[in-house]
């Protein structure tokens, strides 16, 4: 029996991976580690092992991964660099100390076609974590797979100055002209499904797993420019929406940002704006067939996902 751990077993991607793993592995094989284990009480009753741990409490990680063979490590939810890197390292070190043999890490689809540099601030911690995992794999008793998850179709608000499907603005102001290269948007639940299949494949046959000590890119089926992204949003909400380019400093001062880019008391709006420069350079425009190959079908088109979101808003 291979014990599969998920940490944190919460949040959008973590919940999706968990739900799909429940279709692929016995619930008794799952070790669910979360900041609020009480939210997993039903799965605990069904036979999963549930434990407490919190990235923000390093001491809580020390024995959290005991008895886990393969760990799905979901990245810390922020785009700070140093704090995030340290949180990931603490978890990786704790997992290794507990004897975890393989870590799957949820990275992000900036940096182009498996590149090791990015101008996007949000990618900094992911690149450092990928590098740390690679260094750890020098020990033959440990291996890893870093999965660069495509930019979620559902995450469009953070790239469109918080465009709201319920209360759509007439104008989207971002530090980008809208011209290509664009984004290979991917549906979050399909990323979760594909990632779960990778984890289950490793757990079933680690010696024949084809992606050991590799960085993988899961991206959507086509590149969508930011101009087309806005056009899709406009069609979905049934109104005209303009895209207007502003400077990064102007973006950082937008009132709708509020505290959305604040982390640990620091406003990182200006740092977040580097994401558009990364898009401009083509970092998010790589179309990889791997997501479709793992799913066994063509991934859902961006417009289909957005239209479903709008239907959900109005139901």
MIVEX-393547 format. One line per 10 residues: for each residue x, y negated, z of C-alpha. Coordinates in nm, 2 decimals, padded with zeros to 4 digits. Example, Ala and Ser with C-alpha at 12.3 -4.5 7.8 and 13.67 -1.06 7.14 Angstrom:
BEGIN
01.23/00.45/00.78  01.37/00.11/00.71
// end
This chain:
BEGIN
00.00/00.00/00.00  00.14/-00.34/-00.10  00.04/-00.62/00.13  -00.04/-00.94/-00.07  -00.03/-01.27/00.12  -00.18/-01.60/00.02  -00.07/-01.93/00.19  -00.26/-02.15/00.22  -00.56/-01.94/00.14  -00.77/-02.25/00.09
-00.81/-02.54/-00.14  -00.92/-02.53/-00.51  -00.64/-02.32/-00.66  -00.59/-02.10/-00.35  -00.96/-02.02/-00.33  -00.98/-01.94/-00.70  -00.67/-01.71/-00.68  -00.83/-01.54/-00.37  -01.16/-01.49/-00.54  -01.01/-01.33/-00.84
-00.77/-01.11/-00.63  -01.07/-00.97/-00.45  -01.17/-00.82/-00.79  -00.82/-00.67/-00.85  -00.71/-00.54/-00.51  -00.87/-00.39/-00.20  -00.96/-00.65/00.05  -00.76/-00.46/00.31  -00.44/-00.53/00.11  -00.49/-00.91/00.15
-00.32/-01.12/00.42  -00.49/-01.46/00.42  -00.29/-01.73/00.60  -00.46/-02.07/00.65  -00.48/-02.38/00.87  -00.84/-02.30/00.94  -00.86/-01.92/00.97  -01.22/-01.95/01.10  -01.33/-02.04/00.75  -01.22/-01.69/00.64
-01.41/-01.50/00.91  -01.63/-01.32/00.65  -01.33/-01.18/00.47  -01.17/-01.09/00.81  -01.48/-00.88/00.88  -01.46/-00.72/00.54  -01.11/-00.60/00.62  -00.86/-00.87/00.52  -00.60/-00.97/00.77  -00.64/-01.34/00.86
-00.37/-01.55/01.03  -00.31/-01.91/01.12  -00.02/-02.12/00.98  00.02/-02.48/00.88  00.28/-02.64/00.66  00.28/-02.94/00.90  00.37/-02.72/01.19  00.69/-02.54/01.09  00.69/-02.32/01.41  00.36/-02.17/01.30
00.53/-02.02/00.99  00.79/-01.81/01.18  00.59/-01.49/01.20  00.30/-01.58/00.97  00.43/-01.36/00.68  00.52/-01.05/00.88  00.42/-00.73/00.69  00.36/-00.92/00.37  00.53/-00.77/00.06  00.44/-01.03/-00.20
00.34/-01.38/-00.12  00.14/-01.63/-00.33  00.27/-01.96/-00.21  00.05/-02.26/-00.29  00.24/-02.59/-00.30  00.20/-02.85/-00.03  -00.08/-03.09/-00.13  00.10/-03.42/-00.19  00.33/-03.57/-00.43  00.59/-03.69/-00.19
00.93/-03.53/-00.26  01.14/-03.48/00.05  00.87/-03.38/00.29  00.71/-03.15/00.04  01.04/-02.98/-00.04  01.11/-02.93/00.32  00.77/-02.78/00.38  00.82/-02.54/00.09  01.17/-02.44/00.21  01.04/-02.38/00.56
00.77/-02.14/00.42  01.02/-01.97/00.19  01.27/-01.92/00.47  01.00/-01.79/00.70  00.88/-01.55/00.43  01.23/-01.42/00.37  01.29/-01.37/00.74  00.97/-01.17/00.76  01.09/-00.94/00.47  00.87/-01.07/00.19
01.01/-00.92/-00.13  00.86/-01.15/-00.40  00.72/-01.50/-00.39  00.48/-01.64/-00.65  00.50/-02.02/-00.63  00.24/-02.26/-00.78  00.44/-02.52/-00.97  00.31/-02.78/-01.21  00.31/-02.82/-01.59  00.53/-03.13/-01.63
00.89/-03.11/-01.76  00.80/-02.98/-02.10  00.89/-02.64/-02.23  01.05/-02.49/-01.91  01.27/-02.80/-01.87  01.45/-02.87/-01.54  01.41/-03.24/-01.53  01.10/-03.47/-01.53  01.04/-03.84/-01.51  00.72/-03.77/-01.32
00.76/-03.83/-00.95  00.49/-03.57/-00.88  00.72/-03.30/-01.04  01.02/-03.37/-00.82  00.94/-03.14/-00.53  00.83/-02.86/-00.77  01.16/-02.87/-00.96  01.36/-02.87/-00.63  01.15/-02.57/-00.50  01.20/-02.38/-00.82
01.57/-02.43/-00.79  01.57/-02.32/-00.42  01.38/-02.00/-00.52  01.63/-01.93/-00.79  01.92/-01.97/-00.54  01.75/-01.73/-00.30  01.71/-01.47/-00.58  02.09/-01.43/-00.58  02.01/-01.18/-00.30  01.89/-00.87/-00.49
01.64/-00.79/-00.21  01.44/-01.09/-00.31  01.28/-01.22/-00.63  01.03/-01.49/-00.74  00.80/-01.61/-01.01  00.73/-01.99/-01.05  00.40/-02.05/-01.23  00.38/-02.39/-01.38  00.00/-02.44/-01.36  -00.14/-02.65/-01.64
-00.28/-02.99/-01.55  -00.64/-02.91/-01.43  -00.91/-03.02/-01.67  -01.10/-03.11/-01.35  -00.82/-03.34/-01.24  -00.89/-03.60/-01.51  -00.98/-03.87/-01.25  -00.62/-03.91/-01.13  -00.51/-03.97/-01.49  -00.80/-04.20/-01.59
-00.79/-04.45/-01.30  -01.05/-04.25/-01.10  -01.32/-04.23/-01.37  -01.64/-04.11/-01.20  -01.88/-03.89/-01.39  -02.17/-04.00/-01.17  -02.09/-04.37/-01.20  -01.89/-04.40/-01.52  -01.71/-04.73/-01.58  -01.71/-04.91/-01.92
-01.33/-04.93/-01.92  -01.04/-04.71/-01.82  -00.72/-04.90/-01.74  -00.40/-04.70/-01.72  -00.03/-04.76/-01.81  -00.06/-04.57/-02.13  -00.19/-04.66/-02.48  -00.37/-04.33/-02.52  -00.17/-04.22/-02.82  -00.02/-03.87/-02.83
00.16/-03.67/-02.71  -00.11/-03.58/-02.47  -00.21/-03.31/-02.22  -00.28/-02.94/-02.26  -00.56/-02.95/-02.01  -00.65/-02.61/-01.84  -00.95/-02.51/-01.64  -00.85/-02.46/-01.28  -01.04/-02.14/-01.23  -00.89/-01.98/-01.54
-00.54/-02.08/-01.40  -00.65/-01.91/-01.07  -00.77/-01.60/-01.26  -00.45/-01.57/-01.46  -00.23/-01.63/-01.15  -00.42/-01.36/-00.96  -00.37/-01.12/-01.24  00.00/-01.18/-01.23  00.01/-01.12/-00.86  -00.19/-00.80/-00.89
00.03/-00.68/-01.18  00.34/-00.73/-00.96  00.18/-00.56/-00.66  00.08/-00.26/-00.87  00.42/-00.21/-01.04  00.70/-00.44/-00.92  00.97/-00.25/-01.11  00.81/-00.30/-01.45  00.68/-00.66/-01.39  00.80/-00.86/-01.69
00.83/-01.20/-01.52  01.07/-01.14/-01.23  01.29/-01.44/-01.15  01.13/-01.65/-01.42  00.95/-01.98/-01.46  00.62/-01.94/-01.65  00.41/-02.21/-01.82  00.03/-02.17/-01.82  -00.12/-02.44/-02.03  -00.45/-02.50/-02.21
-00.52/-02.40/-02.57  -00.45/-02.73/-02.73  -00.30/-03.07/-02.68  -00.55/-03.35/-02.61  -00.43/-03.71/-02.63  -00.54/-03.95/-02.36  -00.75/-04.14/-02.62  -00.94/-03.81/-02.70  -00.96/-03.74/-02.33  -01.15/-04.06/-02.28
-01.36/-03.99/-02.59  -01.46/-03.66/-02.44  -01.55/-03.82/-02.11  -01.75/-04.08/-02.30  -01.95/-03.82/-02.49  -02.01/-03.62/-02.18  -02.16/-03.91/-01.99  -02.34/-04.05/-02.29  -02.19/-04.40/-02.30  -01.92/-04.60/-02.46
-01.59/-04.61/-02.26  -01.28/-04.81/-02.36  -00.92/-04.74/-02.28  -00.70/-05.04/-02.21  -00.33/-05.02/-02.14  -00.19/-05.20/-01.84  00.15/-05.21/-01.67  00.25/-04.97/-01.40  00.26/-05.25/-01.15  -00.09/-05.35/-01.26
-00.20/-04.99/-01.21  -00.06/-04.98/-00.86  -00.27/-05.28/-00.77  -00.60/-05.15/-00.90  -00.86/-05.18/-00.63  -01.01/-04.84/-00.70  -00.69/-04.68/-00.59  -00.77/-04.77/-00.23  -00.57/-04.53/-00.01  -00.58/-04.24/-00.27
-00.21/-04.26/-00.33  -00.11/-04.31/00.03  00.08/-04.03/00.20  00.21/-04.04/00.56  00.15/-04.42/00.57  00.33/-04.50/00.25  00.17/-04.63/-00.07  00.30/-04.42/-00.36  00.08/-04.57/-00.63  00.38/-04.70/-00.82
00.55/-04.36/-00.80  00.23/-04.18/-00.92  00.23/-04.41/-01.23  00.54/-04.23/-01.36  00.31/-03.95/-01.46  00.20/-04.15/-01.76  00.56/-04.20/-01.87  00.61/-03.82/-01.85  00.29/-03.77/-02.06  00.43/-04.03/-02.31
00.75/-03.83/-02.34  00.56/-03.51/-02.42  00.62/-03.33/-02.09  00.26/-03.22/-02.07  00.20/-03.15/-02.44  00.34/-02.80/-02.47  00.09/-02.54/-02.58  00.18/-02.20/-02.43  -00.01/-01.88/-02.54  00.06/-01.71/-02.21
-00.26/-01.82/-02.03  -00.48/-01.67/-02.31  -00.27/-01.36/-02.32  -00.31/-01.29/-01.95  -00.68/-01.38/-01.95  -00.74/-01.16/-02.26  -00.94/-01.44/-02.42  -00.91/-01.79/-02.55  -00.90/-02.04/-02.26  -01.20/-02.27/-02.22
-01.17/-02.59/-02.42  -01.13/-02.92/-02.23  -01.46/-03.06/-02.36  -01.66/-02.75/-02.25  -01.52/-02.78/-01.90  -01.61/-03.15/-01.88  -01.96/-03.10/-02.01  -02.01/-02.83/-01.75  -01.89/-03.07/-01.48  -02.14/-03.33/-01.59
-02.42/-03.08/-01.59  -02.32/-02.99/-01.23  -02.34/-03.35/-01.13  -02.69/-03.39/-01.25  -02.83/-03.06/-01.13
// end
